[in-house]
Amino acid sequence: MAVLPAAHPAVRRITGLGCSERIEIVPIRPGAVNGESHPGTYARDPGPAPDPDLDHVDVAHVHFGYDYLNPESARDVIEYLSRAGVPMVLTVHDIVYPSHEDARPHRSHTGTLVGAAAQVLTLTEVAARELWVRWGVDAMVVPHPRLLDETEVSAAIRASRHLRAPGDIVVGVLLERMGENIEGPELLDLLAPVAAGRRGAHLRIVVESQAWRDACGEDRESGGHHLVAELAAEGGWESVRLTRYEARDLGPLLAEFAALDVCVLPYRFATHSTWLEMCRDLGVAPVLPAVGFLREQWFDRCDPDEHSGEVYDPRDPGSLTWAVHTAIDEPRSAPPRIEGADPRMVMATHERVYRAAARRRGVQSDVS
């Protein structure tokens, strides 16, 4: 099986194939598809001959929604796999692309991929309905499995105890990559009332390292902490700290994330979010906007009144403050994942999908 994109560490988690001995994963990088040369990718001659790396590949699984594959590469992907005679399984993570304010190009290219796929997967029932309405495709729902195993969760929680004092209230804001989709520094002003009158209220700003350097011009050593302090100076927080992470290695972030009581996801538009699953794994209460299918992903088949997670209207600044206050003052446990999100079940579902797609090619898959 070939996987595109190959570089993102969540691919193995989402498919449940992180420890499978029954499927051989062949990585394909974006540069192999679009013929362009990018750091960390390799370019190929886009001629008519199938790529030799695909000679023994029965199925390709394209995860569309990561920014490692530009939407403009959709036709290149289809032509590349078609020349090799490899059927495509497509997971639609994002119907609205998380870094493009204009949704039309992404939706057009998603439709192109959907039409060429042997099987389309998505993460929630509501997303599957949307795919049916837009493109008439009967998408299979495979819920997002947990990102972290029990060992990782335990280690993160133990380490997090050294990052906060008893009685602290720690609010995180996920600025992530600070693109068109993220309400950036202005969001910090909206959160200022949260710290008012609270002792031990701390703010953590979580941002992808390269995005911070690109946006602020800060080198690795200086870290931009003075800018963070200036942005949140009027908030009354006892401390403000910038927490940077590398997109391909979230390990060092886990303890910092587990130390949060609340994590604000300041998306202006989105479909699903892997960060919601990080919150679920580590018991952090998310404050999420009423956009896309985030609410359905978090509360899937659960009563919102019984579990953590507050939804705010991104068009109403006051609702954000209310949601964070509520998340702090009324702590509850994260909603459980539904049965189908068990990693073993996710893996088994993907294996069935791969076998069926391979049979369409007219060969017997060796994943069984």
C-alpha positions as a printed Julia matrix, in Angstrom:
368×3 Matrix{Float64}:
   0.0     0.0     0.0
   1.24    3.46   -0.87
   0.45    6.41    1.41
   0.32   10.07    0.41
   1.39   12.24    2.14
   4.17   10.14    3.6
   5.72   12.69    5.93
   2.87   13.4     8.33
   3.18   11.34   11.54
  -0.59   11.19   12.01
  -1.12    9.05    8.9
  -0.16    5.83   10.63
  -2.23    6.78   13.66
  -5.33    7.63   11.66
  -5.21    4.44    9.62
  -4.34    2.37   12.68
  -1.38    0.92   10.78
   1.37    2.08   13.09
   2.28   -1.44   14.15
   0.76   -3.59   11.4
   2.87   -6.47   10.15
   0.33   -7.39    7.5
   0.59   -4.33    5.3
   3.73   -2.87    3.81
   3.55    0.92    3.58
   5.28    2.58    0.64
   5.62    6.34    1.18
   4.95    8.76   -1.67
   5.94   12.37   -1.19
   4.26   15.32   -2.91
   7.33   15.99   -5.03
   6.99   12.54   -6.56
   3.52   13.45   -7.8
   3.69   17.01   -9.01
   7.2    16.89  -10.44
   8.34   19.79   -8.29
  11.33   19.75   -6.0
  10.71   20.78   -2.4
  12.8    20.32    0.73
  12.28   16.81    2.04
  10.74   15.54   -1.19
  12.09   13.97   -4.33
  11.07   14.87   -7.86
  10.26   12.36  -10.58
  10.01   12.53  -14.34
   6.24   12.76  -14.93
   6.5    10.67  -18.11
   4.17    7.82  -19.08
   6.07    4.99  -17.37
   4.7     3.96  -13.94
   6.85    4.88  -11.01
   9.01    1.89  -10.08
   8.15    2.37   -6.41
   4.58    1.38   -7.28
   5.46   -1.82   -9.12
   4.35   -3.98   -6.19
   1.73   -1.65   -4.73
  -1.88   -2.84   -4.77
  -3.58    0.23   -3.29
  -2.75    3.9    -2.69
  -4.3     5.73    0.25
  -4.47    9.5    -0.21
  -5.19   11.57    2.89
  -6.52   14.8     1.49
  -6.56   17.75    3.84
  -2.96   17.93    4.99
  -1.04   20.86    3.61
   1.79   18.55    2.55
  -0.3    17.96   -0.57
  -1.51   21.13   -2.25
  -5.08   21.0    -3.58
  -3.71   21.93   -7.0
  -1.99   18.54   -7.14
  -5.28   16.61   -7.32
  -5.15   15.81  -11.04
  -1.46   14.98  -10.81
  -2.21   12.43   -8.11
  -4.93   10.8   -10.19
  -2.82   10.66  -13.35
   0.2     9.37  -11.45
  -1.72    6.48   -9.9
  -3.67    5.77  -13.08
  -0.46    5.33  -15.08
   0.67    2.8   -12.51
  -2.71    1.05  -12.5
  -3.07    1.56   -8.73
  -6.59    2.1    -7.29
  -6.97    4.96   -4.85
  -8.59    5.09   -1.42
  -9.3     8.67   -0.33
  -9.81    9.99    3.2
 -11.47   13.4     3.19
 -10.37   15.09    6.39
 -11.31   18.58    5.27
 -14.17   19.64    3.04
 -13.19   23.21    3.87
  -9.43   23.46    3.65
  -7.97   24.7     6.94
  -5.63   27.3     5.45
  -7.59   28.6     2.45
 -10.17   31.3     3.09
 -11.63   30.8    -0.4
 -13.2    27.34   -0.15
 -14.08   26.96   -3.82
 -10.73   25.75   -5.24
 -10.29   23.16   -2.53
 -13.83   21.85   -2.95
 -13.32   21.62   -6.7
 -10.15   19.57   -6.31
 -11.73   17.45   -3.59
 -14.53   16.65   -6.03
 -11.94   15.61   -8.6
 -10.33   13.18   -6.17
 -13.67   11.91   -4.86
 -14.76   11.07   -8.38
 -11.61    9.04   -9.04
 -11.47    7.13   -5.75
 -12.29    3.46   -5.44
 -13.46    4.18   -1.89
 -13.96    7.43    0.01
 -13.59    7.6     3.78
 -14.29   10.41    6.22
 -14.36   10.9     9.99
 -17.97   11.77   10.91
 -21.5    10.93    9.8
 -22.27   14.57    9.11
 -19.23   14.84    6.82
 -20.38   11.72    4.97
 -23.77   13.35    4.38
 -22.06   16.48    3.09
 -20.0    14.4     0.65
 -23.18   12.73   -0.59
 -24.97   16.04   -1.09
 -22.03   17.63   -2.89
 -20.71   14.78   -5.01
 -23.12   11.87   -4.69
 -20.46    9.66   -3.12
 -21.33    7.05   -0.49
 -18.46    7.7     1.93
 -17.59    5.22    4.66
 -17.28    6.71    8.15
 -14.15    5.64   10.0
 -13.9     7.6    13.27
 -10.62    9.17   14.31
  -8.75    6.73   16.58
  -6.83    7.86   19.62
  -3.56    9.59   18.86
  -1.7     8.43   21.96
  -1.41    5.03   23.57
  -1.72    4.51   27.31
   2.04    4.71   27.87
   2.27    8.05   26.09
  -0.72    9.44   27.97
   0.64    8.35   31.35
   4.09    9.77   30.64
   2.65   13.1    29.47
   0.42   13.46   32.52
   3.26   12.62   34.92
   5.56   15.13   33.25
   2.85   17.8    33.2
   2.72   17.88   37.02
   6.09   19.61   37.04
   4.79   22.36   34.73
   2.1    23.75   37.03
   1.47   24.34   40.71
  -1.55   23.05   42.67
  -4.48   25.38   42.18
  -3.18   26.82   38.91
  -5.54   27.48   36.02
  -3.77   27.04   32.7
  -5.42   28.17   29.48
  -3.86   27.31   26.14
  -4.49   29.01   22.81
  -3.68   26.99   19.72
  -2.38   29.48   17.16
  -0.91   26.52   15.25
   0.28   27.9    11.91
  -1.34   31.32   12.13
  -2.81   31.22    8.63
  -5.98   32.8     7.29
  -7.96   30.35    9.38
  -6.52   31.34   12.77
  -7.58   34.37   14.76
  -4.12   35.41   15.89
  -2.92   38.02   18.41
  -6.29   39.77   18.49
  -7.68   36.66   20.14
  -5.48   37.23   23.17
  -7.21   40.54   23.85
 -10.56   38.74   23.88
  -9.24   36.35   26.53
  -8.05   39.12   28.84
 -11.21   39.04   31.01
 -10.63   35.35   31.75
  -7.69   36.13   34.05
  -9.4    39.02   35.81
  -9.93   38.23   39.5
  -8.4    34.76   39.23
  -5.28   33.8    41.15
  -2.85   31.47   39.44
  -4.23   32.03   35.94
  -1.62   31.27   33.29
  -1.68   31.54   29.51
   0.12   29.21   27.12
   0.34   30.07   23.43
   0.88   26.97   21.3
   2.28   27.57   17.83
   4.14   25.63   15.17
   7.8    26.68   15.26
   8.36   27.53   11.63
   5.1    29.46   11.42
   6.17   31.59   14.37
   9.52   32.35   12.78
   7.85   33.17    9.47
   5.29   35.45   11.08
   7.47   37.2    13.64
  10.92   37.05   12.12
  12.29   35.54   15.3
  15.29   33.27   15.24
  15.41   30.02   17.14
  17.34   31.48   20.06
  15.36   34.6    20.88
  12.08   32.73   20.66
   9.82   35.78   20.5
   8.91   35.66   24.17
   9.01   39.44   24.49
   6.44   39.68   21.71
   4.2    37.22   23.51
   4.48   39.25   26.71
   3.52   42.42   24.87
   0.54   40.77   23.19
  -0.88   39.55   26.5
   0.33   42.36   28.78
  -3.15   43.65   29.5
  -4.58   40.25   30.31
  -3.59   40.09   33.94
  -2.16   36.61   33.55
   0.24   35.46   36.23
   2.48   34.12   33.48
   2.47   33.91   29.71
   4.6    31.42   27.85
   5.1    30.54   24.23
   5.05   26.8    23.57
   6.45   25.92   20.19
   6.32   22.52   18.54
   7.64   20.88   15.4
   4.91   19.71   13.04
   6.49   16.29   12.51
   7.38   15.6    16.14
   4.7    16.3    18.7
   6.4    14.25   21.42
   8.02   17.19   23.24
   4.67   19.02   23.24
   2.68   16.32   25.04
   3.55   17.25   28.62
   2.91   20.96   27.93
  -0.44   20.09   26.39
  -1.4    17.78   29.25
  -0.7    20.64   31.69
  -3.57   22.67   30.19
  -7.01   22.86   31.78
  -8.52   24.4    28.67
  -7.39   24.7    25.06
  -8.94   27.32   22.79
  -9.18   26.37   19.11
  -9.57   29.73   17.37
 -10.54   28.43   13.91
 -12.58   30.67   11.65
 -13.39   27.72    9.4
 -12.64   24.01    9.59
 -14.12   20.55    9.03
 -12.42   18.26   11.55
  -9.49   18.75   13.92
  -6.79   16.35   15.06
  -6.21   18.69   18.04
  -9.62   17.73   19.38
  -8.38   14.15   19.57
  -5.27   15.33   21.41
  -7.57   17.04   23.92
  -9.59   13.85   24.32
  -6.5    11.69   24.85
  -5.02   14.01   27.49
  -8.23   15.09   29.24
  -8.01   18.74   28.22
 -11.28   20.67   27.83
 -11.49   22.22   24.36
 -13.19   25.51   23.64
 -14.16   25.12   20.0
 -15.9    27.33   17.46
 -19.25   26.49   15.92
 -17.76   25.83   12.49
 -17.56   22.8    10.25
 -18.18   19.52   12.06
 -16.02   20.11   15.12
 -18.94   19.87   17.52
 -20.09   16.61   15.98
 -16.57   15.2    16.08
 -16.13   16.03   19.78
 -19.59   15.09   21.08
 -20.27   12.21   18.69
 -23.23   10.27   20.19
 -22.67   11.89   23.6
 -24.71   14.34   25.66
 -22.85   17.69   25.64
 -24.27   18.53   29.08
 -22.42   15.59   30.63
 -18.96   16.14   29.19
 -16.27   18.78   28.8
 -16.07   20.99   25.74
 -17.63   24.4    25.18
 -18.74   25.76   21.82
 -18.52   29.45   20.99
 -19.64   31.61   18.08
 -16.54   33.01   16.35
 -18.6    36.01   15.25
 -19.44   36.9    18.87
 -16.37   37.87   20.95
 -18.34   37.68   24.17
 -19.23   34.06   23.61
 -15.55   33.08   23.64
 -15.0    34.58   27.1
 -18.16   32.89   28.37
 -17.07   29.52   26.93
 -13.63   29.67   28.55
 -15.1    30.74   31.89
 -17.54   27.83   31.74
 -14.85   25.33   30.81
 -12.78   26.45   33.81
 -15.57   26.71   36.36
 -17.43   23.52   35.39
 -14.75   20.88   34.78
 -16.03   17.59   33.38
 -14.54   14.54   31.77
 -13.93   14.34   28.04
 -16.54   12.42   26.04
 -15.47    8.88   25.24
 -14.74    7.77   21.73
 -17.39    5.69   20.05
 -16.82    1.96   19.7
 -15.7     2.16   16.09
 -12.77    4.4    17.06
 -10.91    1.6    18.8
  -7.53    1.4    17.04
  -7.91   -2.31   16.36
 -11.29   -1.77   14.74
  -9.95    1.16   12.72
  -7.1    -1.02   11.47
  -9.47   -3.85   10.57
 -11.75   -1.46    8.69
  -8.87   -0.08    6.66
  -7.65   -3.58    5.82
 -11.12   -4.52    4.51
 -11.21   -1.35    2.41
  -7.76   -2.06    0.96
  -8.69   -5.63    0.05
 -11.84   -4.47   -1.71
  -9.97   -1.77   -3.63
  -7.24   -4.23   -4.65
  -9.87   -6.65   -6.0
 -11.16   -3.88   -8.24
  -7.74   -3.8    -9.83
  -8.16   -7.45  -10.67
  -5.42   -8.74   -8.36
  -5.52  -10.58   -5.08
  -4.26   -8.34   -2.31
  -1.62   -9.83   -0.06
  -2.81   -7.92    3.0
  -4.94  -10.83    4.12
